């Protein structure tokens, strides 16, 4: 075990706090978020590590409620969830 205290560094302590307090969210509100916040979230998601740096994900922003409903129907009838 390392004798270094990673939490002594403010950046590492901040990272530790983010990782240790994160949670999965499966209930969402209808409160809109700004494009700036959405783009920042997408930028961070694209930086997430992946095996061999393949980054096998795609992100879709669906703004139309009608298209969201159609997407829910398609996903519900698939193996995605």
MARBA-3410 file (N, C-alpha, C, O; in Angstrom, 1 decimal):
81
0.8,-1.2,0.0,0.0,0.0,0.0,0.9,1.2,0.0,1.9,1.3,0.7 ~ 0.5,2.2,-0.8,1.3,3.4,-0.9,1.2,4.3,0.4,0.1,4.4,1.0 ~ 2.3,4.9,0.7,2.3,5.8,1.8,1.9,7.3,1.5,1.8,8.1,2.3 ~ 1.8,7.5,0.1,1.4,8.8,-0.3,-0.1,9.1,0.0,-0.9,8.1,-0.1 ~ -0.4,10.3,0.3,-1.8,10.6,0.5,-2.3,11.4,-0.7,-2.1,12.6,-0.8
-3.0,10.7,-1.6,-3.5,11.3,-2.8,-4.5,12.5,-2.5,-4.7,13.4,-3.4 ~ -5.1,12.4,-1.4,-6.1,13.5,-1.1,-5.4,14.8,-0.6,-6.1,15.8,-0.4 ~ -4.1,14.8,-0.5,-3.4,16.0,-0.1,-3.4,17.0,-1.3,-3.3,18.2,-1.1 ~ -3.4,16.4,-2.5,-3.5,17.2,-3.7,-4.9,17.6,-4.0,-5.8,16.8,-4.1 ~ -5.2,18.9,-4.0,-6.6,19.4,-4.2,-7.3,18.8,-5.5,-8.5,18.5,-5.4
-6.5,18.7,-6.5,-7.1,18.1,-7.8,-7.5,16.7,-7.6,-8.6,16.2,-8.0 ~ -6.6,15.9,-6.9,-6.9,14.5,-6.7,-8.1,14.4,-5.7,-8.9,13.5,-5.8 ~ -8.1,15.2,-4.7,-9.2,15.2,-3.7,-10.5,15.5,-4.4,-11.6,14.9,-4.1 ~ -10.5,16.5,-5.3,-11.7,16.8,-6.1,-12.2,15.7,-6.9,-13.4,15.4,-7.0 ~ -11.2,15.0,-7.6,-11.6,13.9,-8.5,-12.1,12.7,-7.6,-13.1,12.1,-8.0
-11.5,12.5,-6.5,-12.0,11.4,-5.6,-13.4,11.7,-5.1,-14.3,10.8,-5.1 ~ -13.7,13.0,-4.8,-15.1,13.3,-4.4,-16.1,13.1,-5.5,-17.2,12.6,-5.3 ~ -15.7,13.5,-6.7,-16.6,13.3,-7.9,-16.9,11.8,-8.1,-18.1,11.4,-8.2 ~ -15.9,11.0,-8.1,-16.0,9.5,-8.3,-16.8,8.9,-7.2,-17.6,8.0,-7.4 ~ -16.5,9.2,-5.9,-17.1,8.5,-4.8,-18.5,9.0,-4.5,-19.2,8.2,-3.8
-18.9,10.1,-5.1,-20.3,10.5,-4.8,-21.2,10.4,-6.0,-22.4,10.8,-6.0 ~ -20.7,9.9,-7.1,-21.5,9.7,-8.3,-22.6,8.7,-8.1,-22.5,7.9,-7.2 ~ -23.7,8.8,-8.9,-24.8,7.9,-8.8,-25.4,7.8,-10.1,-25.3,8.7,-11.0 ~ -26.1,6.7,-10.3,-26.9,6.5,-11.5,-28.3,7.1,-11.4,-28.9,7.1,-10.3 ~ -28.7,7.8,-12.4,-30.0,8.4,-12.4,-30.9,7.8,-13.5,-30.5,7.7,-14.6
-32.0,7.3,-13.0,-33.0,6.7,-13.9,-34.3,7.4,-14.0,-35.3,7.0,-14.7 ~ -34.4,8.4,-13.2,-35.7,9.2,-13.2,-35.3,10.6,-13.5,-34.4,11.2,-12.9 ~ -35.9,11.2,-14.5,-35.5,12.5,-15.0,-36.7,13.4,-14.9,-37.9,13.0,-14.9 ~ -36.4,14.7,-14.8,-37.5,15.7,-14.8,-37.6,16.3,-16.2,-36.8,16.0,-17.1 ~ -38.6,17.1,-16.4,-38.8,17.7,-17.7,-38.1,19.1,-17.7,-38.3,19.9,-18.7
-37.3,19.4,-16.7,-36.6,20.7,-16.6,-35.6,20.7,-17.7,-34.7,19.9,-17.7 ~ -35.7,21.7,-18.6,-34.7,21.7,-19.7,-33.3,22.2,-19.2,-33.2,22.9,-18.1 ~ -32.3,21.7,-19.9,-30.9,22.2,-19.5,-30.4,23.0,-20.7,-30.9,22.8,-21.8 ~ -29.5,23.9,-20.4,-29.0,24.7,-21.5,-28.1,23.9,-22.5,-27.6,22.9,-22.1 ~ -28.0,24.5,-23.7,-27.1,23.8,-24.7,-25.7,23.8,-24.2,-24.9,22.8,-24.5
-25.3,24.8,-23.4,-24.0,24.9,-22.9,-23.7,23.7,-21.9,-22.6,23.1,-22.0 ~ -24.6,23.4,-21.1,-24.5,22.3,-20.1,-24.5,21.0,-20.9,-23.7,20.1,-20.6 ~ -25.4,20.8,-21.8,-25.5,19.6,-22.6,-24.2,19.3,-23.3,-23.7,18.2,-23.3 ~ -23.7,20.4,-24.0,-22.4,20.2,-24.7,-21.3,19.9,-23.8,-20.4,19.1,-24.2 ~ -21.2,20.5,-22.7,-20.2,20.1,-21.7,-20.3,18.7,-21.3,-19.3,18.0,-21.2
-21.5,18.2,-21.0,-21.7,16.8,-20.6,-21.3,15.9,-21.7,-20.6,14.9,-21.5 ~ -21.6,16.2,-22.9,-21.2,15.3,-24.1,-19.7,15.3,-24.3,-19.1,14.3,-24.5 ~ -19.1,16.5,-24.1,-17.6,16.6,-24.2,-17.0,15.7,-23.2,-16.0,14.9,-23.5 ~ -17.5,15.7,-21.9,-16.9,14.9,-20.9,-17.2,13.4,-21.1,-16.3,12.6,-20.9 ~ -18.3,13.1,-21.6,-18.7,11.7,-21.9,-17.7,11.1,-23.0,-17.3,10.0,-23.0
-17.4,12.0,-24.0,-16.5,11.5,-25.1,-15.1,11.3,-24.6,-14.3,10.6,-25.3 ~ -14.7,11.9,-23.5,-13.4,11.7,-22.9,-13.3,10.5,-22.0,-12.2,10.1,-21.6 ~ -14.4,9.8,-21.8,-14.4,8.6,-20.9,-13.5,7.5,-21.5,-13.5,7.3,-22.7 ~ -12.8,6.8,-20.7,-11.9,5.7,-21.2,-12.7,4.6,-21.7,-13.8,4.3,-21.3 ~ -12.1,3.9,-22.7,-12.7,2.6,-23.2,-11.6,1.7,-23.5,-10.4,2.1,-23.7
-11.9,0.4,-23.6,-11.0,-0.6,-24.0,-10.3,-0.3,-25.3,-10.9,0.0,-26.3 ~ -9.0,-0.3,-25.2,-8.1,0.0,-26.4,-8.5,1.4,-27.1,-8.2,1.6,-28.2 ~ -9.1,2.2,-26.3,-9.5,3.6,-26.7,-10.4,3.5,-28.0,-10.3,4.4,-28.8 ~ -11.2,2.5,-28.1,-12.1,2.3,-29.2,-13.2,3.3,-29.2,-13.8,3.6,-30.2 ~ -13.6,3.7,-28.0,-14.8,4.6,-27.8,-16.0,4.2,-28.7,-16.3,4.9,-29.6
-16.6,3.0,-28.4,-17.6,2.5,-29.2,-19.0,3.0,-29.0,-20.0,2.4,-29.4 ~ -19.1,4.2,-28.5,-20.4,4.8,-28.2,-20.8,5.9,-29.2,-20.0,6.4,-29.9 ~ -22.1,6.1,-29.3,-22.7,7.2,-30.0,-23.6,7.9,-29.1,-24.3,7.3,-28.3 ~ -23.7,9.2,-29.3,-24.6,10.0,-28.5,-25.6,10.7,-29.4,-25.2,11.2,-30.5 ~ -26.9,10.7,-29.1,-27.9,11.3,-29.9,-28.7,12.3,-29.0,-29.1,11.9,-27.9
-28.9,13.5,-29.4,-29.7,14.4,-28.7,-31.0,14.5,-29.4,-31.1,15.0,-30.5 ~ -32.0,14.1,-28.7,-33.4,14.1,-29.3,-34.2,15.1,-28.6,-34.6,15.0,-27.4 ~ -34.5,16.2,-29.3,-35.2,17.3,-28.7,-36.7,17.3,-28.9,-37.4,17.9,-28.1 ~ -37.2,16.6,-29.9,-38.6,16.5,-30.1,-39.3,15.5,-29.2,-38.8,14.3,-29.2 ~ -40.3,15.8,-28.5,-41.0,14.9,-27.7,-41.6,13.7,-28.5,-41.6,12.6,-28.0
-42.1,14.0,-29.7,-42.6,12.9,-30.5,-41.5,11.9,-30.9,-41.7,10.7,-30.8 ~ -40.3,12.4,-31.2,-39.2,11.5,-31.5,-38.8,10.8,-30.3,-38.3,9.6,-30.4 ~ -38.8,11.4,-29.1,-38.4,10.7,-27.9,-39.4,9.5,-27.6,-38.9,8.4,-27.3 ~ -40.7,9.8,-27.8,-41.6,8.7,-27.6,-41.4,7.6,-28.6,-41.5,6.4,-28.2 ~ -41.2,7.9,-29.8,-40.9,6.8,-30.8,-39.6,6.0,-30.4,-39.6,4.8,-30.6
-38.6,6.7,-30.0,-37.4,6.1,-29.5,-37.7,5.2,-28.4,-37.1,4.0,-28.3 ~ -38.4,5.6,-27.4,-38.8,4.8,-26.3,-39.5,3.5,-26.7,-39.2,2.4,-26.2 ~ -40.4,3.6,-27.7,-41.1,2.4,-28.2,-40.1,1.5,-28.8,-40.2,0.3,-28.6 ~ -39.2,2.0,-29.7,-38.3,1.1,-30.4,-37.3,0.4,-29.4,-37.1,-0.8,-29.5 ~ -36.8,1.2,-28.4,-35.9,0.6,-27.5,-36.6,-0.4,-26.6,-36.0,-1.4,-26.3
-37.8,-0.1,-26.2,-38.6,-1.0,-25.4,-38.8,-2.4,-26.0,-38.8,-3.4,-25.4 ~ -38.8,-2.4,-27.3,-39.1,-3.6,-28.1,-37.8,-4.3,-28.6,-37.8,-5.2,-29.3 ~ -36.6,-3.7,-28.1,-35.4,-4.3,-28.5,-34.6,-4.9,-27.3,-35.2,-5.0,-26.2 ~ -33.4,-5.3,-27.5,-32.6,-5.9,-26.5,-31.7,-4.9,-25.8,-30.9,-5.2,-25.0 ~ -32.0,-3.6,-26.0,-31.1,-2.5,-25.5,-31.3,-2.4,-24.0,-30.3,-2.3,-23.3
-32.5,-2.5,-23.4,-32.6,-2.4,-22.0,-33.0,-3.8,-21.4,-33.1,-3.9,-20.1
END
